[in-house]
Amino acid sequence: MLATFLLLLLSTLLPRALPLSPRPPVRGEGAGFVLSNAYGAWSSDRADCPVAAVAYPASESDVVAAVAGASAKNVRVKVVSGFAHTIPKLACPGNGSAPSLLISTARYDGVAVDVVARTVTADAGAPLRAVIDAVEARGLSLPASPYWEGVSVGGLVSTGSHGSSWWGRGGAVHDHVVRLSLVVPAGEADGWARVLVLQKSDALFPAALVSLGVLGVVSKVN
């Protein structure tokens, strides 16, 4: 009993541990940007990636503008979220010397809940925690979700993330998606970029769900 009491007393005297978010995956300014990974550099696949330019869209029109600008100049584009679990080798748009653009969804994080339809529409960069809070505030809940609440909606869908608590169609989040918007390159006549809205009945829909970002920039998920 005395030992237990001493341990409890000691625990009250120790400084409190505070949770800290991972450092931003994109660092630098001007022409010197670096993309890293929240898990650290464990191997060459997780090594830091030099990036020529970074865009921070806050709306779908901003995403379209970023893709259009890159498309017009034939610049390679990749997307990264606000925390970036993604292995940099997969998210790296180039080697740093060639023209390239990294689109960060860190500021593109809107969430809208339709209680009647029992659906939620989230921007690609919306953190899972924000989505959970939004639906719970309206008396709803998600059928499936990963354990870490910092992942982005666009990232968890396009990488096939799943959760252990589920009902209905399955434990993977993308099993419950009914509509997906992609921003894809286009010709000059179409302004170099356009929004492609895919429904469950569309032939391309299954491929677009878990696409690792190779088919276009995920914009909105419903």
Secondary structure, 3 states (H helix, E strand, C coil): CHHHHHHHHHHHHCCCCCCCCCCCCEEEECCEEEECCCCCCCCHHHCCEEECCEECCCCHHHHHHHHHHHHHCCCEEEEECCCCCCCHHHHCCCCCCCCEEEEECCCCCCEEEECCCCEEEEECCCEHHHHHHHHHHCCCCCCCCCCCCCCEHHHHHHCCCECCCCCCCCCEHHHHCCEEEEEEECCHHHCCEEEEEEECCCCCHHHHHCCCCCCCEEEEEC
